Amino acid sequence: MKAAVIHESGGPEVLKLEDLPIPIAKTGEVLIRVRAFGLNRSELFTRQGHSPSVEFPRILGIEAVGEVVAAPGTELKEGTAVATTMGGMGRQFNGSYAEFTCVPASQVKVLPSNCLTWEALGALPEMLQTAWGSLFSALRLKPDERLLIRGGTTSIGLMAAAIAKKHGAFVAVTTRQPGRVTMLQENGADLVFIDDGAVAGQIKQQGLQLFNKVLELVGTGTLTDSLRCAAWQGSVCMTGMVGNEWTFEKFSPMDIVPHTVNLTIYSGGVEDFMATPYEELIPQVEAGILKVRLGKTFHLQEIVEAHRCLEAGSAGGKIVILTT
């Protein structure tokens, strides 16, 4: 099989296309013919050398969609369309940057019958899990609540906004780019803030209500301000770090976390992925109720170029890789 292998950290060029043996599924494992997979910033961080627990050489890739080739000891039949993500994929064991991947059966979901292309399906596993889990596992969003999404133009932000809007929440989002306002409104945003780093100040200046729930997708660079956007007994969930800021230089909880505001995080895992209601969400994607904003599509042999695009942030949506 063809696979993109990383032997050392560095720039996109460290991803090398190689010929490797097809994995053999043991009892309790599933060998998947990978048809598509989405790119994620966690893979970019690993490639750059920011994941010290990951040993090289490694095939990266934390998500995939495709068809079952073999699944000994399970009820999965050959040819069944499935999705998988997380669980050490692309980190503790080889992931999806390949024509085949072998994963534990405990992290494989059967895809509901639909008319979506592999390209569209490839964008969904991590995106759906993270958006759904952040909103309902971490933030416990209710239909009548006010939600602010910090980093609204990210693929997770767009999906979270669409899901929250359908759930009945009032949805506000932020963007640093005025040209994205119309797109965000079309995606379901009731209110758009141009992010100047002080959204809490804009809320106060405009005489707006604070938010019951805040989803932070940018990182620690905006987290303090996002906490100030939360209402009495509100909650802020830090899920993303697209701003590449992981830590505070100094962290003083009594100064940074407002009185009665709750701060949590969402990192997701196999249990969260398996609990994501695909049977409800994917038909909504198919019907156009939940819109998936695809960025650029590449083929496996273009993985270096795809990573350059991811690093530059120029895709305008989820980057998907097709293996054929």
N, C-alpha and C positions, 0 to 999 in steps of 0.2 A: 504494500500500500504506500501511497504518498503521504508524507507527514511533514509538518513544519516543526523542526526541533531547535531548541535553544541550548547551547553548550556553555554559554557565559552571559552575564548581564551586559547591557550596552544599548546602542541605538537599534532602530528597526532592522538594520542589516544583520544582526546576530541571529535572526530567524532564518534557518537553513532548510530548504526543501530536500528531503531525503527519502530513500526507499527503505522501508522497514517491514519485518514480518507482520502479518495480520495477527492480532492478539487471539488467544484461545480462551473462550469463556469456561470458567469452572462452575461447579454447582452453586447456584445462588447468584450468578453473574449474568449479565446480558451483553452480548456482542451486538453493537449497533452499526449499521451502515449509515454513516453520517451523510446527510444530504445538505444541511446548512447549519450554521452557528453564528451567533452574534458576538461582536467584540465588546469587551468590557474594560473599564479603566483599571480594575484590579489586575488584569493581565498586563496592561501597560506598566503598572507599578512593579510587578514581578520581573518583567523584562528589563526594567531599569535597575533592578537590584535592590528593591525596597521590601522584598519578602524573604528575610533571612532563613526562614524555615524550609524554603523550597530548594531542593537539591537539583543540580543540573548534571547530566542532560535531562531535559524534560520536554514533553509535548504540552504546551499550554492549552487553555480553553476550558472555561467553567460551565459551558452550556452547549447543548446540541439537540437537533431534531433529526430523525431518520427512521430507519426500518429495522426491526429485529431480524438478526441473522441466526442467532442461536441463544437459547436461554435455558440451559439445563437445570432441572429441579424447580422450574416455575411453570405457570400456566400460560405464559406469553407465547404466542405462535409466530412462526417465521412470517415476515412480511408486515407485521403489525406496525402501524405508525406510532412512534413514541417520542417523548421529550425527556431530557434529563438535565440536571444542573446541581452544582454545589457538591457537598460530601467529600471534599478533598480532590475533586476532579481538577486536573491541570495543576495541582499543587503537590498532594501526597502521592498521586498516581497520574499516569498520562491522561491528557484530556482530549479535547475535540478538534484540535488543529490537525486533523488527519481524515483519511477516507473511512476509517473504522475506529471505534473506541469501545472499550470494555469497562462496564461500571457495575456496581452492586445493584441487584434487582430492587432493593429497597429505595432506590432513588430514580425509579423509572415510572413515568406516568403515560398511560395510553392516551393518545390524542383523540378527541371526539371526531366523528365523521364530519368533514367540512369540505369546502371548496377552496380553501386558502392554498396559495402556492408555498413551496418550500422556503422561498425567500421571505414571505410574510411570517410563516411559522418560525423561521430561524430567529426572528427578532423578539419572540415572545417569552421564552422560559424565565430568564432572569428578570426581565422587565415586568412581567405580570406578578411574579413572586414578590419582588421588592416593592412595587407600588401597592399591591394588595396588603402585604404584611405590614408595611409602614403605616398605612391608614387604619387598619383594623386590629392588628395584633399589638402594635406599639401605641398608636394614638387613640385607638378605640373611638373612631370618628362616628358621630351620630348625625342623622339626616338634617337636623335643624341647626347645626353648628357652623361657625365661621372658620374656614381653613385658609391659611397662608402657605404657599409653596415657594420656598426660597430656592431659585434655580429652575424656573418654570420652563425653560426651553430645552432642558435635558430630556432624554428619552423617558426616564423615570418620572420626571416632573410632568411631562405631557400626559403620560398614561395615568398618573395619580390624579391629575386634574379632571380627566374624562371620567374616571371611576367615581371620584368624589361628587362630581356634578350629577351623575346619574343616581347617586345615593341620596341626593337631596340637600347637599351642603352648599353653603355660599362659598365660592372658590375665588381666592385672589392669588396672583402669581407675581413673581418678579422676573425682570430681564434687564440686562445692561444695554440691550440693543433696541432703540425705538422702532426700528423697522420690523420687529417681530410682534408688535402689539396686535395687529389684525389677526395674525395666525393664532396667537394665544387666545384671543376672543372667540375665534371660530372653533377652537378646541374645547371651549366650555368655560373659560375664565370670565367671571363676573366683573373683575377689577384687575387692572395691570399696573404695577409700580415699576417705574424705571429705576433700577437699583443704583443708588449713589453711595451705598454703604451705610446709609442712615434712614432706612425705611420706617423705623419707629418714629423718627422725627416727622416724616411725611404724614404718617397716620395722625399724629397730634396736630400738625399744622392744618390738615384738611378737616379736622373735627370728626374723624372716623372712629368706629368702635375697634377695640383691640380684638384679637383672634383667640377663639377657644383652643384651636390646635394649629401648630406650626410645623411644617415638614422642612427640615434643613438639609439641602442637597449640595450646598457650596462648600461648607467646611467651617473650621474654627475661625477663619477670617471674618465671617459674618454671623457666627453663632451668638456672640454677645448681643448684637443688635436684634437678632431674631428672638432672643429671650425677652427683650423689651417690647416685642410686638404681641406677646401673649397676654391674655386677660387674666383676671383673678381666677386662681385654681386651673388655669390653662396648662397645656402640655406642649413641649417642644421635643421633637424626635430628630436626632441627627442620624441621617442615613448615608448621605453622600459626601464626597470630598473632591468635587470637580475643580475646586480652587487650589488643590494640591497642598493645602495647609492641614496637617494632621494633628498638631498639638498647640497648646498655649505655651508661651515662654514662661508666664507665671499664671497660676490658676488660683484665684481666691473665690471660692463658692459664695461666700457671704456678699461679695461685691458684684459678682457676675450674674448669679441666679436671682431674679426678682422674688420678693416675698410671695409665697404660696404657689409659684410657678414650678411645674414639674419638668425635669429634664431626663430624657431617656435616649436610647439608641436602638437602631434596628440593623442587624448584620445578616440575618437570614440563615437558613440551614436546610438540611434535607427535610426535616419535619415541616418547616414552613412551606417548602416547595410542594410537598405531597398534600398539604392542606389547602393549597390554592385552588379555588373552585373552577377548574378549566371547563367543566361541563356548562357553567354559566357564562364565563368570560369569553371563551373562543367563539361561540355562536354570536355574541355581541360584536366581536371584532369582524366576523364574517358579514354581519348585517350592516356594518358601518356605524353602529352605535358607539363603539369604542374605536377610535381612529388610531392606527399605528403609524407614526411618522417615520417612515424609512428614510435613511440618509443615502448612503452610497452602497452599492453592491459590488463585491469583488469575487474573484475565484481564488481557490487555495494557492495557486501558483503566484498570486499577487499579494500574498500576506504581508510582505515588507511594505508595499505601497499602502496597504490598508492600515497598517500601524502608523505610518507617517500621517495619514489622514486623521486617525484617532488622536494622535499627539497634537496635531495642529488645531483640532476642534473644528474642522471645516466641513464636516459631513452634513450638518443640518438635520440630523436624526440618527436613528440606530444604524450602525454599520453591520452588514450581514455578509458572510462569506459562504459561497456555494462551493461544494466539492467537485461538482461535475459541470 
